[in-house]
C-alpha cells in the first residue's frame, strides 16, 4: 500500500465516504489510489475538467454524487470525494478542502522520489566516474599520470575518441598538453592564451565552458585532438580566499555515437574539471615540497662544506693551543678564522668578517680563506700578508661592493712578541696572565675600502700565560627578545675570569653566556670566536 492509499484509507475509515485519485496520462484518467465500499471508482472514470483551474464540481457516479476537483502540481491529477453511505448528509466540500492539499503534497513527493531515482539511474556512470577520479587523486601525485588516467576515464564515460588536458604555464603564457587522447603530447604544440583561433585559449580567457560545433574555431594547434564538435571546459582552482584561478582546459571530441554534446555532458565535465584543478594544485604543492626539501638538503651540504673549509684548531700544536667557534646566521656566512703554523715557534692567527651574510659573503669568505693560506706562508709580517690578500681580492670586493674587517697576528713565543695588523676589526684583545686587558685596535680601514697596504705593530707576549681573544660583532651585537645587545664587556669579563683555563673552556663559557642571552631570539648576524694561548 502506498502512502497515498494509506491516506485515503484513513479518510474512508473516519468518514465512511469513498475517495480516489486519478492521474491524467495521454488525456485520460488513470486510477492511482482509492478507498471505497463497492468498487465504484474501479468501474467508473470521471470526465476531465475543462481546465486545471476549474472549480470543484459535483458529478453523478454509479454509487451516488461525487465531488470532483483538479489537483494542482507539475502533473495533472483529479481528486474525487464520495459517494458517501446512503441516507447520510456529509459536507463533501469540507472533506475535499481537507484532502486536496494533502493529496497534492503526496503526489509531489512521489514524483520527486521517482525523478531522483530516474536521474540516479541515468547518471550512474557519471557518478561512478566521479568516485573513480577521487580514488585516482588519492593514490597518485604525478600530474602527467593523473591527467592521463582521468582523461581516459572521462572519454570512456562520455564516449569520446579524442581529447586533451592543457595546463597553463605562467612563464611562457601558454597552454601546454599534459595528457592527450588520440595523439602524443609531444605532437601537440603549446597554445598562446592570446590565440584568437584556439577554442581552448578562448575558454581559458573567458573562464566559461563551450561546445564548439564542427567547423567553429578550427585551429591547427588543436587538430591533433579534435575531430568535429569539441566540448571545452576551463579547469578552475578556488583559492582559500575564495578567488577562482584558471589553471587550464579539458577538451573532448570525436564522439563515438555521433550524438551532439549535451548540457548534461557539459555539467559533468565542469565537475570533473574542478577535480582536475585539485590534481594540478596538489602536484604543484608536491613539487614545491620536494624542491624545498632539496633546497634544505643543499643548504645543509653548503653549511657542512663551509665548516670543513675552516682549519682544525690543532694544526698549530704544540706551539699554540686554540679553540674556535663559527656560527653563521644562515646556513652559510661570511665570518671566518684561519690558523698558520709558520715554523721556528711562530703561529699565525687570523679572523675576518665579510660585510653582510649569506651566500655572497660565504663566497668571499671562501676566497679569503684560500688566499690567506698562501700569503701567510710567503711573509712573516702581518701587514704584508694582509696587503697581499687585498691585492688578490680587490677586484672581487670592488665588483660586489663588499669589504672585510680582518685581524692577523703572528705570535713568536720564543721571542716573546705579538705582531699584528688590524684592518677595521673592532674586537681583538690581549689578556695578560695578570688579567690586564689590552684592546688591539684597528690600524687601517677594512680591506676593500682603501687601496693602501695595511701597517703592523708589535708588543710583548708572555708564553704559556697570555691569551689572545678575537671575535666578530655577531657576538657583541647578539640581541635577546627585548632587543638588548650582549655587548663586548661580558665576553672580556669571562675571558679574564677564566684566563688560566684552557681555550676550549673559555670558548665554551662564552658560548653558554651568548646562548643564555639570546634565548629564543633569532640570530641576526654571523659570529666567530677564537681564543689562543701560545
Secondary structure, DSSP 8 states (H G I E B T S, - for coil): --HHHHHHHHHHHHH---EEEEEEETTEEEEEEEE-SS-HHHH------S-TT---EEEEETTEEEEEEEE-SSS-EEEEE----TT----HHHHHHHHHHHHHHHHHHHHHHHHHHHHHHHTHHHHHHHHHHHHHHHH---HHHHHHHHHHHHHHHHTEEEEEEEEEETTTTEEEEEEEESS-GGGS--EETT-SS-HHHHHHHHT--EEE-TTTT--GGGTTS--SSEEEEEEEEE-TTS-EEEEEEEEEEEETT-----HHHHHHHHHHHHHHHHHHHHHHHHHHHHHHHHHHHHHHHHHHHHHHHS--GGGGTTT-EEEEEEE-SSSS-SEEEEEEEEETTEEEEEEEEESS-SHHHHHHHHHHHHHHHHHHHH-S-HHHHHHHHHHHHHHHHHHHT--EEEEEEEEETTTTEEEEEEES---EEEE-TTS-EEE----B--BTTB-S----EEEE--TTT-EEEEE-HHHHT-B-TT--B--SHHHHHHHHHTTTS-HHHHHHHHHHHHHHHHTTS---S-EEEEEEE-
